[in-house]
């Protein structure tokens, strides 16, 4: 068999064949070509997927609020308590 007539060896790896069959991102690159990264369910790759739209469900919103909790110093309850203590201090003077 002459290797000059066959430029590439046939691929026998099923996973690699599946990767080539997967849909690609297709976003335009800076050099003018299109991105060949494998697409996620939204149709874009992990780099060109776009910004997050944020939580939509009430459970997701509650989870986001809990995740952003730091110390509780500036909660409405604590601010009201500090105002009440300051007012009590002013009334004592």
N, CA, C and O atoms as a GROMACS GRO file, in nm:
protein
  372
    1UNK      N    1   0.083  -0.118   0.000
    1UNK     CA    2   0.000   0.000   0.000
    1UNK      C    3   0.088   0.124   0.000
    1UNK      O    4   0.181   0.134   0.080
    2UNK      N    5   0.060   0.217  -0.086
    2UNK     CA    6   0.140   0.338  -0.100
    2UNK      C    7   0.083   0.446  -0.008
    2UNK      O    8  -0.034   0.481  -0.020
    3UNK      N    9   0.166   0.499   0.083
    3UNK     CA   10   0.117   0.599   0.177
    3UNK      C   11   0.100   0.735   0.112
    3UNK      O   12   0.034   0.822   0.169
    4UNK      N   13   0.158   0.756  -0.006
    4UNK     CA   14   0.142   0.885  -0.074
    4UNK      C   15   0.000   0.904  -0.124
    4UNK      O   16  -0.046   1.017  -0.137
    5UNK      N   17  -0.071   0.794  -0.151
    5UNK     CA   18  -0.208   0.805  -0.201
    5UNK      C   19  -0.310   0.824  -0.088
    5UNK      O   20  -0.420   0.873  -0.113
    6UNK      N   21  -0.275   0.786   0.033
    6UNK     CA   22  -0.366   0.801   0.148
    6UNK      C   23  -0.304   0.902   0.245
    6UNK      O   24  -0.213   0.867   0.319
    7UNK      N   25  -0.352   1.026   0.246
    7UNK     CA   26  -0.290   1.128   0.330
    7UNK      C   27  -0.306   1.105   0.479
    7UNK      O   28  -0.219   1.143   0.557
    8UNK      N   29  -0.417   1.043   0.521
    8UNK     CA   30  -0.440   1.023   0.663
    8UNK      C   31  -0.481   0.878   0.687
    8UNK      O   32  -0.543   0.813   0.603
    9UNK      N   33  -0.444   0.830   0.804
    9UNK     CA   34  -0.487   0.696   0.842
    9UNK      C   35  -0.633   0.702   0.881
    9UNK      O   36  -0.677   0.802   0.938
   10UNK      N   37  -0.710   0.599   0.854
   10UNK     CA   38  -0.852   0.600   0.894
   10UNK      C   39  -0.864   0.602   1.046
   10UNK      O   40  -0.786   0.538   1.117
   11UNK      N   41  -0.961   0.675   1.095
   11UNK     CA   42  -0.983   0.688   1.238
   11UNK      C   43  -1.068   0.571   1.286
   11UNK      O   44  -1.176   0.545   1.233
   12UNK      N   45  -1.020   0.501   1.387
   12UNK     CA   46  -1.096   0.388   1.441
   12UNK      C   47  -1.152   0.418   1.579
   12UNK      O   48  -1.211   0.332   1.643
   13UNK      N   49  -1.132   0.542   1.625
   13UNK     CA   50  -1.177   0.578   1.759
   13UNK      C   51  -1.321   0.631   1.752
   13UNK      O   52  -1.346   0.736   1.692
   14UNK      N   53  -1.414   0.561   1.814
   14UNK     CA   54  -1.555   0.602   1.810
   14UNK      C   55  -1.579   0.734   1.880
   14UNK      O   56  -1.662   0.814   1.836
   15UNK      N   57  -1.507   0.759   1.988
   15UNK     CA   58  -1.527   0.885   2.060
   15UNK      C   59  -1.485   1.004   1.975
   15UNK      O   60  -1.551   1.108   1.976
   16UNK      N   61  -1.375   0.989   1.903
   16UNK     CA   62  -1.327   1.096   1.818
   16UNK      C   63  -1.423   1.121   1.703
   16UNK      O   64  -1.447   1.236   1.666
   17UNK      N   65  -1.478   1.016   1.647
   17UNK     CA   66  -1.575   1.029   1.540
   17UNK      C   67  -1.701   1.101   1.592
   17UNK      O   68  -1.760   1.182   1.521
   18UNK      N   69  -1.740   1.071   1.715
   18UNK     CA   70  -1.855   1.138   1.776
   18UNK      C   71  -1.828   1.286   1.802
   18UNK      O   72  -1.919   1.368   1.791
   19UNK      N   73  -1.703   1.320   1.835
   19UNK     CA   74  -1.668   1.461   1.858
   19UNK      C   75  -1.680   1.540   1.729
   19UNK      O   76  -1.723   1.655   1.731
   20UNK      N   77  -1.641   1.481   1.618
   20UNK     CA   78  -1.652   1.551   1.490
   20UNK      C   79  -1.797   1.563   1.448
   20UNK      O   80  -1.831   1.655   1.373
   21UNK      N   81  -1.883   1.473   1.492
   21UNK     CA   82  -2.023   1.476   1.455
   21UNK      C   83  -2.104   1.574   1.541
   21UNK      O   84  -2.215   1.610   1.504
   22UNK      N   85  -2.048   1.616   1.653
   22UNK     CA   86  -2.120   1.707   1.743
   22UNK      C   87  -2.138   1.843   1.677
   22UNK      O   88  -2.055   1.883   1.596
   23UNK      N   89  -2.246   1.915   1.709
   23UNK     CA   90  -2.262   2.050   1.653
   23UNK      C   91  -2.155   2.143   1.708
   23UNK      O   92  -2.111   2.128   1.822
   24UNK      N   93  -2.115   2.239   1.626
   24UNK     CA   94  -2.011   2.333   1.666
   24UNK      C   95  -2.071   2.469   1.694
   24UNK      O   96  -2.182   2.500   1.650
   25UNK      N   97  -1.997   2.550   1.767
   25UNK     CA   98  -2.044   2.680   1.813
   25UNK      C   99  -2.078   2.772   1.695
   25UNK      O  100  -2.191   2.820   1.686
   26UNK      N  101  -1.984   2.795   1.608
   26UNK     CA  102  -2.009   2.878   1.491
   26UNK      C  103  -1.996   3.028   1.513
   26UNK      O  104  -2.019   3.105   1.420
   27UNK      N  105  -1.961   3.073   1.634
   27UNK     CA  106  -1.943   3.217   1.658
   27UNK      C  107  -1.825   3.267   1.577
   27UNK      O  108  -1.730   3.192   1.552
   28UNK      N  109  -1.829   3.392   1.536
   28UNK     CA  110  -1.721   3.446   1.455
   28UNK      C  111  -1.601   3.476   1.542
   28UNK      O  112  -1.614   3.538   1.648
   29UNK      N  113  -1.485   3.434   1.496
   29UNK     CA  114  -1.361   3.461   1.569
   29UNK      C  115  -1.302   3.592   1.521
   29UNK      O  116  -1.347   3.650   1.422
   30UNK      N  117  -1.200   3.639   1.592
   30UNK     CA  118  -1.135   3.764   1.554
   30UNK      C  119  -1.064   3.755   1.420
   30UNK      O  120  -1.051   3.855   1.350
   31UNK      N  121  -1.019   3.635   1.384
   31UNK     CA  122  -0.950   3.620   1.256
   31UNK      C  123  -1.048   3.601   1.140
   31UNK      O  124  -1.004   3.579   1.027
   32UNK      N  125  -1.178   3.608   1.165
   32UNK     CA  126  -1.276   3.598   1.059
   32UNK      C  127  -1.335   3.460   1.041
   32UNK      O  128  -1.439   3.445   0.977
   33UNK      N  129  -1.270   3.358   1.097
   33UNK     CA  130  -1.322   3.222   1.086
   33UNK      C  131  -1.434   3.199   1.185
   33UNK      O  132  -1.476   3.291   1.255
   34UNK      N  133  -1.481   3.076   1.190
   34UNK     CA  134  -1.586   3.045   1.287
   34UNK      C  135  -1.531   2.952   1.393
   34UNK      O  136  -1.445   2.868   1.366
   35UNK      N  137  -1.580   2.967   1.514
   35UNK     CA  138  -1.537   2.886   1.628
   35UNK      C  139  -1.577   2.741   1.603
   35UNK      O  140  -1.689   2.713   1.562
   36UNK      N  141  -1.486   2.651   1.629
   36UNK     CA  142  -1.512   2.509   1.607
   36UNK      C  143  -1.529   2.435   1.738
   36UNK      O  144  -1.522   2.312   1.741
   37UNK      N  145  -1.551   2.507   1.847
   37UNK     CA  146  -1.572   2.444   1.976
   37UNK      C  147  -1.703   2.368   1.979
   37UNK      O  148  -1.798   2.408   1.913
   38UNK      N  149  -1.710   2.258   2.054
   38UNK     CA  150  -1.836   2.184   2.062
   38UNK      C  151  -1.944   2.267   2.132
   38UNK      O  152  -1.917   2.335   2.231
   39UNK      N  153  -2.064   2.261   2.080
   39UNK     CA  154  -2.172   2.344   2.131
   39UNK      C  155  -2.239   2.280   2.251
   39UNK      O  156  -2.247   2.158   2.262
   40UNK      N  157  -2.288   2.365   2.342
   40UNK     CA  158  -2.368   2.322   2.455
   40UNK      C  159  -2.514   2.318   2.409
   40UNK      O  160  -2.541   2.349   2.293
   41UNK      N  161  -2.608   2.282   2.496
   41UNK     CA  162  -2.748   2.279   2.454
   41UNK      C  163  -2.801   2.413   2.403
   41UNK      O  164  -2.896   2.415   2.324
   42UNK      N  165  -2.742   2.526   2.445
   42UNK     CA  166  -2.791   2.655   2.396
   42UNK      C  167  -2.736   2.689   2.258
   42UNK      O  168  -2.771   2.792   2.202
   43UNK      N  169  -2.651   2.603   2.202
   43UNK     CA  170  -2.600   2.624   2.068
   43UNK      C  171  -2.465   2.691   2.061
   43UNK      O  172  -2.407   2.700   1.953
   44UNK      N  173  -2.413   2.738   2.173
   44UNK     CA  174  -2.283   2.803   2.175
   44UNK      C  175  -2.187   2.725   2.262
   44UNK      O  176  -2.228   2.642   2.343
   45UNK      N  177  -2.058   2.754   2.246
   45UNK     CA  178  -1.959   2.684   2.328
   45UNK      C  179  -1.946   2.752   2.464
   45UNK      O  180  -2.014   2.851   2.490
   46UNK      N  181  -1.862   2.700   2.548
   46UNK     CA  182  -1.848   2.754   2.684
   46UNK      C  183  -1.787   2.894   2.684
   46UNK      O  184  -1.805   2.969   2.779
   47UNK      N  185  -1.714   2.929   2.577
   47UNK     CA  186  -1.654   3.063   2.571
   47UNK      C  187  -1.745   3.164   2.503
   47UNK      O  188  -1.737   3.283   2.532
   48UNK      N  189  -1.832   3.120   2.413
   48UNK     CA  190  -1.919   3.212   2.340
   48UNK      C  191  -2.065   3.194   2.381
   48UNK      O  192  -2.154   3.231   2.305
   49UNK      N  193  -2.092   3.140   2.498
   49UNK     CA  194  -2.228   3.110   2.538
   49UNK      C  195  -2.311   3.230   2.575
   49UNK      O  196  -2.434   3.221   2.580
   50UNK      N  197  -2.248   3.342   2.601
   50UNK     CA  198  -2.323   3.462   2.639
   50UNK      C  199  -2.334   3.474   2.790
   50UNK      O  200  -2.300   3.382   2.864
   51UNK      N  201  -2.381   3.588   2.832
   51UNK     CA  202  -2.393   3.615   2.975
   51UNK      C  203  -2.508   3.537   3.035
   51UNK      O  204  -2.603   3.500   2.966
   52UNK      N  205  -2.499   3.512   3.163
   52UNK     CA  206  -2.605   3.442   3.233
   52UNK      C  207  -2.728   3.531   3.243
   52UNK      O  208  -2.716   3.652   3.262
   53UNK      N  209  -2.845   3.472   3.232
   53UNK     CA  210  -2.969   3.547   3.246
   53UNK      C  211  -3.013   3.553   3.392
   53UNK      O  212  -3.111   3.620   3.424
   54UNK      N  213  -2.943   3.484   3.479
   54UNK     CA  214  -2.974   3.488   3.620
   54UNK      C  215  -3.083   3.390   3.658
   54UNK      O  216  -3.144   3.328   3.570
   55UNK      N  217  -3.109   3.375   3.787
   55UNK     CA  218  -3.212   3.282   3.830
   55UNK      C  219  -3.351   3.330   3.791
   55UNK      O  220  -3.380   3.450   3.796
   56UNK      N  221  -3.437   3.237   3.752
   56UNK     CA  222  -3.572   3.272   3.708
   56UNK      C  223  -3.680   3.224   3.806
   56UNK      O  224  -3.781   3.292   3.824
   57UNK      N  225  -3.660   3.110   3.866
   57UNK     CA  226  -3.762   3.053   3.954
   57UNK      C  227  -3.749   3.110   4.094
   57UNK      O  228  -3.642   3.160   4.129
   58UNK      N  229  -3.854   3.106   4.174
   58UNK     CA  230  -3.843   3.155   4.312
   58UNK      C  231  -3.738   3.079   4.393
   58UNK      O  232  -3.669   3.137   4.477
   59UNK      N  233  -3.725   2.948   4.367
   59UNK     CA  234  -3.623   2.870   4.438
   59UNK      C  235  -3.484   2.916   4.399
   59UNK      O  236  -3.396   2.926   4.484
   60UNK      N  237  -3.464   2.944   4.271
   60UNK     CA  238  -3.333   2.992   4.224
   60UNK      C  239  -3.300   3.128   4.280
   60UNK      O  240  -3.185   3.155   4.316
   61UNK      N  241  -3.400   3.217   4.288
   61UNK     CA  242  -3.378   3.349   4.345
   61UNK      C  243  -3.340   3.340   4.492
   61UNK      O  244  -3.251   3.411   4.539
   62UNK      N  245  -3.409   3.252   4.566
   62UNK     CA  246  -3.378   3.234   4.709
   62UNK      C  247  -3.237   3.178   4.725
   62UNK      O  248  -3.164   3.220   4.816
   63UNK      N  249  -3.199   3.085   4.640
   63UNK     CA  250  -3.065   3.026   4.648
   63UNK      C  251  -2.958   3.132   4.617
   63UNK      O  252  -2.852   3.133   4.680
   64UNK      N  253  -2.986   3.220   4.522
   64UNK     CA  254  -2.891   3.327   4.489
   64UNK      C  255  -2.878   3.424   4.606
   64UNK      O  256  -2.768   3.471   4.636
   65UNK      N  257  -2.988   3.456   4.670
   65UNK     CA  258  -2.981   3.547   4.785
   65UNK      C  259  -2.902   3.486   4.900
   65UNK      O  260  -2.822   3.554   4.964
   66UNK      N  261  -2.923   3.358   4.924
   66UNK     CA  262  -2.847   3.291   5.032
   66UNK      C  263  -2.700   3.285   4.998
   66UNK      O  264  -2.615   3.298   5.086
   67UNK      N  265  -2.667   3.266   4.871
   67UNK     CA  266  -2.528   3.256   4.830
   67UNK      C  267  -2.455   3.388   4.838
   67UNK      O  268  -2.332   3.390   4.850
   68UNK      N  269  -2.527   3.498   4.832
   68UNK     CA  270  -2.466   3.630   4.836
   68UNK      C  271  -2.458   3.686   4.978
   68UNK      O  272  -2.408   3.797   4.996
   69UNK      N  273  -2.507   3.614   5.077
   69UNK     CA  274  -2.509   3.658   5.216
   69UNK      C  275  -2.368   3.664   5.271
   69UNK      O  276  -2.290   3.570   5.254
   70UNK      N  277  -2.334   3.775   5.338
   70UNK     CA  278  -2.198   3.788   5.388
   70UNK      C  279  -2.194   3.789   5.541
   70UNK      O  280  -2.132   3.701   5.601
   71UNK      N  281  -2.259   3.887   5.604
   71UNK     CA  282  -2.249   3.896   5.750
   71UNK      C  283  -2.379   3.936   5.817
   71UNK      O  284  -2.395   3.909   5.936
   72UNK      N  285  -2.470   3.999   5.748
   72UNK     CA  286  -2.598   4.038   5.807
   72UNK      C  287  -2.596   4.171   5.876
   72UNK      O  288  -2.695   4.209   5.939
   73UNK      N  289  -2.485   4.245   5.867
   73UNK     CA  290  -2.474   4.372   5.936
   73UNK      C  291  -2.568   4.476   5.876
   73UNK      O  292  -2.616   4.565   5.948
   74UNK      N  293  -2.595   4.468   5.748
   74UNK     CA  294  -2.676   4.571   5.681
   74UNK      C  295  -2.815   4.521   5.646
   74UNK      O  296  -2.877   4.576   5.554
   75UNK      N  297  -2.865   4.422   5.714
   75UNK     CA  298  -3.000   4.376   5.686
   75UNK      C  299  -3.100   4.477   5.740
   75UNK      O  300  -3.067   4.557   5.828
   76UNK      N  301  -3.220   4.475   5.688
   76UNK     CA  302  -3.323   4.571   5.730
   76UNK      C  303  -3.350   4.560   5.879
   76UNK      O  304  -3.371   4.661   5.947
   77UNK      N  305  -3.348   4.437   5.931
   77UNK     CA  306  -3.374   4.418   6.074
   77UNK      C  307  -3.264   4.481   6.158
   77UNK      O  308  -3.294   4.547   6.258
   78UNK      N  309  -3.139   4.462   6.120
   78UNK     CA  310  -3.030   4.519   6.199
   78UNK      C  311  -3.024   4.670   6.186
   78UNK      O  312  -2.992   4.739   6.283
   79UNK      N  313  -3.056   4.724   6.067
   79UNK     CA  314  -3.058   4.870   6.052
   79UNK      C  315  -3.167   4.931   6.139
   79UNK      O  316  -3.145   5.034   6.203
   80UNK      N  317  -3.284   4.869   6.142
   80UNK     CA  318  -3.393   4.919   6.227
   80UNK      C  319  -3.354   4.912   6.374
   80UNK      O  320  -3.385   5.004   6.450
   81UNK      N  321  -3.287   4.806   6.415
   81UNK     CA  322  -3.243   4.791   6.553
   81UNK      C  323  -3.143   4.900   6.590
   81UNK      O  324  -3.152   4.958   6.698
   82UNK      N  325  -3.047   4.930   6.501
   82UNK     CA  326  -2.949   5.034   6.529
   82UNK      C  327  -3.014   5.171   6.536
   82UNK      O  328  -2.977   5.254   6.618
   83UNK      N  329  -3.113   5.195   6.448
   83UNK     CA  330  -3.185   5.324   6.454
   83UNK      C  331  -3.258   5.338   6.587
   83UNK      O  332  -3.258   5.446   6.647
   84UNK      N  333  -3.320   5.229   6.633
   84UNK     CA  334  -3.393   5.232   6.759
   84UNK      C  335  -3.297   5.258   6.876
   84UNK      O  336  -3.330   5.334   6.966
   85UNK      N  337  -3.182   5.196   6.873
   85UNK     CA  338  -3.083   5.216   6.981
   85UNK      C  339  -3.031   5.359   6.978
   85UNK      O  340  -3.013   5.421   7.083
   86UNK      N  341  -3.007   5.414   6.857
   86UNK     CA  342  -2.958   5.552   6.847
   86UNK      C  343  -3.064   5.649   6.897
   86UNK      O  344  -3.032   5.747   6.964
   87UNK      N  345  -3.190   5.623   6.864
   87UNK     CA  346  -3.300   5.710   6.909
   87UNK      C  347  -3.313   5.704   7.061
   87UNK      O  348  -3.334   5.806   7.126
   88UNK      N  349  -3.301   5.584   7.118
   88UNK     CA  350  -3.307   5.570   7.264
   88UNK      C  351  -3.193   5.646   7.330
   88UNK      O  352  -3.211   5.708   7.435
   89UNK      N  353  -3.074   5.642   7.267
   89UNK     CA  354  -2.960   5.715   7.322
   89UNK      C  355  -2.982   5.865   7.316
   89UNK      O  356  -2.946   5.937   7.409
   90UNK      N  357  -3.041   5.913   7.206
   90UNK     CA  358  -3.071   6.057   7.196
   90UNK      C  359  -3.177   6.099   7.296
   90UNK      O  360  -3.170   6.209   7.351
   91UNK      N  361  -3.275   6.011   7.320
   91UNK     CA  362  -3.381   6.044   7.416
   91UNK      C  363  -3.325   6.050   7.559
   91UNK      O  364  -3.376   6.127   7.641
   92UNK      N  365  -3.224   5.974   7.590
   92UNK     CA  366  -3.167   5.976   7.725
   92UNK      C  367  -3.091   6.106   7.751
   92UNK      O  368  -3.082   6.151   7.865
   93UNK      N  369  -3.037   6.165   7.647
   93UNK     CA  370  -2.961   6.290   7.666
   93UNK      C  371  -3.056   6.400   7.693
   93UNK      O  372  -3.014   6.514   7.712
   0.00000   0.00000   0.00000
